[in-house]
């Protein structure tokens, strides 16, 4: 669990970096055997590449199938990014903020996708590290304050 906290903090630091560069505040790290394989931030809007998809794609391109790798991301991943991780071979995803704690506008559906993920041929272990939730939410709230023109971007936390 200590390595989960360490690597998740790195992902949250990437989220702040992404925000500081004017992008959506998401950052991701792909790790295998305590080695960072890739690290990334969100792309500028309207680019569809989220931080987690970018990090997974980069690691996959360099190392091939990511069996045994772990994806660390501040926000619970969306359906698209979960699919990218799945097809790259990742079966463990660690995050700080569950989908239910942020605006539904941040995701493609308000529906609970957990039931859909249970139907995958191989299960993905999703790990919520609640002790880092407030640290990660602070980055989201800072981003929302910076972009307060868009009133739809609010957290429920």
C-alpha positions in Angstrom: 0.0 0.0 0.0 2.9 2.4 0.7 4.0 2.2 -2.9 0.4 2.9 -4.0 0.4 6.1 -2.0 3.8 7.1 -3.3 2.9 6.6 -7.0 -0.6 8.0 -6.6 1.0 11.2 -5.2 3.1 11.4 -8.3 0.0 11.1 -10.4 -1.7 13.9 -8.4 1.4 16.0 -8.9 1.0 15.5 -12.6 -2.6 16.6 -12.3 -1.4 19.9 -10.8 1.2 20.2 -13.6 -1.6 19.7 -16.1 -3.7 22.4 -14.5 -0.8 24.8 -14.4 -0.3 24.2 -18.2 -3.9 25.2 -18.8 -5.2 21.7 -19.3 -7.8 19.6 -17.5 -6.3 18.6 -14.1 -5.5 14.9 -14.7 -2.2 13.2 -14.5 -1.3 9.5 -14.7 1.6 7.2 -14.0 2.1 3.6 -15.3 4.3 1.5 -13.0 5.6 -2.1 -13.2 7.8 -3.6 -10.5 8.2 -0.2 -8.8 9.6 1.3 -12.0 7.7 4.2 -13.7 7.2 3.1 -17.3 5.4 6.4 -18.3 4.0 9.6 -16.9 1.7 12.0 -18.5 -0.8 14.9 -18.3 -4.0 15.8 -20.1 -3.8 17.2 -23.6 -5.2 20.6 -24.4 -8.9 20.7 -25.1 -10.4 19.6 -27.5 -7.8 16.8 -27.9 -9.5 13.5 -26.9 -6.4 12.0 -25.2 -6.8 11.9 -21.5 -3.7 11.7 -19.2 -4.4 8.0 -18.4 -4.8 7.0 -22.1 -1.7 8.9 -23.0 0.4 7.3 -20.2 -0.9 3.8 -21.1 -0.3 4.2 -24.8 3.2 5.5 -24.2 4.1 2.6 -22.0 2.5 0.1 -24.4 4.4 1.6 -27.3 7.7 1.3 -25.5 7.2 -2.0 -23.5 4.5 -4.0 -25.3 1.7 -5.7 -23.3 1.6 -4.2 -19.8 1.0 -7.4 -17.8 1.6 -6.7 -14.2 1.6 -2.9 -14.6 -0.5 -0.6 -12.5 -2.2 2.6 -13.7 -2.2 5.5 -11.1 -4.5 8.4 -11.7 -6.1 11.1 -9.6 -9.6 10.7 -10.9 -11.4 7.4 -11.4 -10.8 6.7 -15.1 -13.5 7.2 -17.7 -14.9 4.3 -19.8 -12.5 5.1 -22.7 -9.4 5.2 -20.6 -10.4 2.0 -18.7 -10.8 0.3 -22.1 -7.3 1.5 -23.2 -5.8 0.2 -20.0 -7.6 -3.1 -20.4 -6.5 -3.7 -24.0 -2.9 -2.8 -23.0 -2.9 -5.5 -20.4 -3.4 -3.5 -17.2 -5.5 -5.2 -14.6 -5.0 -2.9 -11.6 -6.0 0.8 -11.5 -5.4 3.0 -8.4 -7.1 6.3 -8.1 -7.9 9.0 -5.5 -11.2 10.5 -6.5 -14.3 8.4 -7.2 -16.5 9.4 -10.1 -19.3 10.2 -7.5 -17.3 13.1 -6.0 -17.0 15.3 -9.1 -19.4 16.8 -11.6 -21.1 14.3 -13.9 -19.9 16.6 -16.7 -16.5 15.1 -16.3 -17.6 11.7 -17.5 -19.4 10.3 -20.6 -22.3 8.9 -18.6 -23.9 9.5 -15.2 -24.5 5.7 -15.0 -22.5 3.5 -12.8 -19.9 1.9 -15.1 -18.7 -0.5 -12.4 -21.3 -3.1 -13.4 -20.1 -2.9 -17.0 -16.5 -3.5 -16.0 -17.6 -6.6 -14.1 -18.6 -8.1 -17.5 -15.1 -7.9 -18.9 -13.5 -11.2 -19.8 -10.6 -10.4 -17.3 -11.3 -8.4 -14.2 -9.6 -5.1 -13.5 -8.9 -4.4 -9.8 -10.0 -0.8 -9.0 -8.4 0.6 -5.8 -9.7 3.8 -4.3 -7.1 5.4 -2.0 -9.4 7.6 0.1 -6.6 9.1 2.2 -5.4 11.0 -0.9 -8.9 12.0 -2.0 -8.9 15.5 -0.5 -5.4 16.3 -1.9 -6.6 15.3 -5.4 -9.9 17.2 -5.0 -8.0 20.3 -4.1 -6.4 20.3 -7.5 -9.8 19.9 -9.2 -11.2 22.7 -7.1 -8.3 25.0 -7.9 -8.8 24.2 -11.6 -12.5 25.0 -11.3 -11.8 28.3 -9.6 -9.4 29.2 -12.3 -12.0 28.3 -15.0 -15.1 29.7 -13.1 -16.6 31.0 -16.4 -18.0 27.5 -17.0 -20.6 27.1 -14.3 -21.1 23.4 -15.2 -17.7 22.4 -13.8 -18.4 21.9 -10.0 -17.5 19.2 -7.6 -19.9 17.6 -5.2 -17.2 17.4 -2.5 
